[in-house]
């Protein structure tokens, strides 16, 4: 059973009274431990695909299955539960909460799940991304690369089966980007987490297992990296 | 449309329209603040503005009036009319009656119905025969009392109740129509008999010839005996104006609380607007907008909110004035002077007050954030978070300013009143409010640090996020906390002041009301009404075997240094044996009362002492019984019954100068072992056919506290409105905060936060704001209560109030405010929970 399965997924949006097709009949299966890159131009539907895959949104038609559970028709609490247990997100602009320290940012998903004694676990994840030394720093005291590493630790702290990274290196210099991509690779290899990364960078896509090429909301090509 | 106005509409007005809920909440908060000020302004003018007592209702166009304490000998009139001058003198009898069965107080005037030409246009007396005009049961009444001629009117005058025939309805088409509609006019002879004033007059009105500029004042004064006063017509109104000024000032100042809270909220709205549009400001500056244009744009935003709020506030204020006038008029009638409120008149002055309070305060409050916006360099404006960092850095500086203002507040509290007004007391209160507002960011930080570990341990994610969010954005949240804490502080301070005052009065009542029963004439008595009873009633009661002693108290109205007051007489020997009075300086009650009973000596109330700077050893000169009498002050006692203060002499002393034995009130002391329940019927029976009511001390105490509570009802009403303004503003500001932090909220949803958790987070924040505002408000309120009790009250009214914590009231009020703060968070919490996380994270 695939960890993530999209079956003929279509997503329409209404914007300024116009119907916009963000995804058009997309089917995709991602296995545990697989690292997939979704590439394409801006507006091709990469982020929409990630949002649907992460139980943040419903498809207009078709179905999304996360670890065997279809998201269609689920209530907000059930979708939230899927995100809490199964999914981790990494964003282009890191999205660390500016008022929390690095370690507190990492702890956040666990606290939202209702777990209270979690400092040790969060610190382990920070150390895994080699940010243990800077655990008490606030986001504005970190570089972009450091912030993204903290964001990866935060996305992995609850040991999700699926990690969704939306342009994770889009705002980083090449050295930092390299570190982040390698961390994502290790995530798939060491933890068996399925990683789906939206990116513009073909170089980054090169170290994934498969590349999904999107164009105008359709899968143009799926092939090995 | 000019380019500037196009830009203003696009960049300022449109964004306001895009957030209708928040804009509406801010406007309504301003409107409510303006409404309170307008309502109090209108009601204050109507309830106290005429400064006329009911007894001045029929004051005509006379130039002077002649009066004396205890009234004038009517022989004086004949002497004056015989003067070789073209002067006209018209006698008056004045008093109050109580209409049966509702006991409503009715001013009664006795005129020379035949000879008094000043009555033209008031009572039409043509067509009546002389006997009918002067009959003891003939009256002319206002239309509010009886609808038509020929009806019977049952009135209690002094201690006698009887029927009167209404021979005419008074003409109320004159200027004072409204207040004339509930008065009674009768022949002067009949009035003298009805009030037990045979051979005496209350006033003589004097008309001097027009176009004759002789020094009439000197001419008339020369013809008057010592102790009889000539005053200009309207001087009583002036005295009332002085007497009511402290009351009006204090209510007016209270009405400004909502406005101060509203000012905080306007400041907050504009500050948030500036923070959120820093990027826009940067772009506009880069595109060529000057600093002045930026300042004007944000001032324009505040002006728009203020103008719309003012327009709504004027209408609301007009509606609220009706309720306020009833409350204020009740206080004026109970404590100051029996009067009828006038019409609510909306004058250009009222419009000015509304505009100044709404638009003016909005512009003033927006000045700082607008200038802050203009000072932003275009490049800086792009750097998100910079402003909050700056605000955090300024906390230390604000704390330093706060210390300076607090020191200023302390200094101002030590200064003397200006012209009898506690202006420096008010300044002290304003400075301490400003100091607390400036210290609020530091206090919020300290409180968050203190509470964070506990909140995190109990509430998890929300326990971390909410306090961090508050302390991380001091520029936004501190103003919110400051606004609410100011409203809380006002409630707390007035609560402590009123609670302390109430407790002091209770202690005083318990000490003062030592008699078993108190008797007075029937009717609902208002301020400065002293009806008397037949002295035989007191004698009969005293003769009862169950009764040990009766203290006969008699009061007369006096004027001292241009202010109304009373002179009362009691029986020192009874007071020494049974009563108890607390004297300032710990003087022995027995010693002072013994001294009082021996000669021309007086004791004075604390308020009289403070107001006139008199104390033991000083001599008081009062016009009594046709001469100036020097009275030695032998003690100053605590008293809370009369703001104007009182002078008390022994009954034998007063009878020496004013030989009218009729008492106003009786304090009845039972013999040892007599059951009050069984004695009461005997006492009531002793009153015979006289309309005298007998009440035990518990009833009297309850009545006194009812008057007290009614007096402060308006205070609480104003406080509650200030809280409502703060809560409305808080809801608006929380919506703004949610919108400002929407990206963060979206991320939380991505990280696994449910809609319920987001809702809970915003509610948690509003709860924390409520908690912090309560804590800071309690501190500020306690400090303000000291200013109110020991500076403002002392300088305005001169009463000693023992400080007391009304714990139950404060607990109730703070719980209410906390609950209200939580309710204020409901709408913003819904807004936050409904945000689309994908959209808001994408925007970021």
Boltz contact constraints between the chains, C-beta under 6 A:
constraints:
  - contact:
      token1: [A, 51]
      token2: [B, 838]
      max_distance: 6.0
  - contact:
      token1: [A, 56]
      token2: [B, 838]
      max_distance: 6.0
  - contact:
      token1: [A, 76]
      token2: [B, 755]
      max_distance: 6.0
  - contact:
      token1: [A, 77]
      token2: [B, 754]
      max_distance: 6.0
  - contact:
      token1: [A, 80]
      token2: [B, 754]
      max_distance: 6.0
  - contact:
      token1: [A, 83]
      token2: [B, 752]
      max_distance: 6.0
  - contact:
      token1: [A, 84]
      token2: [B, 752]
      max_distance: 6.0
  - contact:
      token1: [A, 89]
      token2: [B, 750]
      max_distance: 6.0
  - contact:
      token1: [A, 95]
      token2: [B, 747]
      max_distance: 6.0
  - contact:
      token1: [A, 97]
      token2: [B, 744]
      max_distance: 6.0
  - contact:
      token1: [A, 99]
      token2: [B, 468]
      max_distance: 6.0
  - contact:
      token1: [A, 99]
      token2: [B, 469]
      max_distance: 6.0
  - contact:
      token1: [A, 99]
      token2: [B, 472]
      max_distance: 6.0
  - contact:
      token1: [A, 108]
      token2: [B, 751]
      max_distance: 6.0
  - contact:
      token1: [A, 109]
      token2: [B, 751]
      max_distance: 6.0
  - contact:
      token1: [A, 109]
      token2: [B, 752]
      max_distance: 6.0
  - contact:
      token1: [A, 111]
      token2: [B, 460]
      max_distance: 6.0
  - contact:
      token1: [A, 111]
      token2: [B, 461]
      max_distance: 6.0
  - contact:
      token1: [A, 112]
      token2: [B, 461]
      max_distance: 6.0
  - contact:
      token1: [A, 112]
      token2: [B, 752]
      max_distance: 6.0
  - contact:
      token1: [A, 112]
      token2: [B, 753]
      max_distance: 6.0
  - contact:
      token1: [A, 116]
      token2: [B, 460]
      max_distance: 6.0
